[in-house]
Amino acid sequence: MKTYSITCADSGAACPASFTTETEGELMQHLEVHAKASHPDMKMDDETIAQIKGLVKVS
């Protein structure tokens, strides 16, 4: 089974959060909630989402 993972540090943020899920969709849902709570100034527009998806590790 594949897993999808990312840490905020992967993007250069000084944030200890990390996430690992079974699907990319679930991972993006967690990231959206986290961004709203911990990074309220971050715009979750198409460009940002594309950049985040580029940092996701699949294993």
C-alpha positions in Angstrom: 0.0 0.0 0.0 1.2 3.5 -0.9 1.6 6.2 1.7 1.7 10.0 1.1 3.7 12.2 3.4 4.9 15.7 3.9 6.3 17.9 6.6 6.0 21.7 6.8 9.8 21.8 6.9 9.8 20.3 3.4 8.6 23.7 2.2 11.1 25.7 4.2 8.6 26.6 7.0 9.8 26.6 10.6 7.0 24.3 11.6 7.3 20.8 13.1 4.1 19.5 11.6 4.2 16.2 9.6 1.5 14.2 7.9 1.3 10.7 6.5 -1.9 9.3 4.9 -3.0 6.5 2.6 -4.3 8.8 -0.1 -3.2 12.1 -1.6 -6.8 13.5 -1.2 -6.7 12.7 2.5 -3.3 14.3 2.9 -4.5 17.5 1.2 -7.5 17.7 3.5 -5.2 17.5 6.5 -2.9 20.1 5.0 -5.8 22.5 4.4 -7.0 22.2 8.0 -3.4 22.7 9.3 -2.8 25.7 7.0 -5.9 27.4 8.2 -5.1 26.8 11.9 -1.3 27.3 11.9 -0.6 29.4 8.8 -3.6 31.6 8.4 -1.7 34.0 6.1 -1.0 31.2 3.6 -3.1 31.4 0.5 -4.2 27.9 -0.6 -4.6 28.9 -4.3 -3.9 26.6 -7.3 -0.3 27.6 -7.5 0.4 26.9 -3.8 -1.5 23.6 -4.0 0.6 22.6 -7.0 3.8 23.4 -5.1 2.7 21.4 -2.1 1.8 18.4 -4.2 5.4 18.6 -5.7 6.8 18.1 -2.2 4.7 15.1 -1.3 6.7 11.9 -0.8 5.0 8.7 -2.0 6.3 5.4 -0.7 
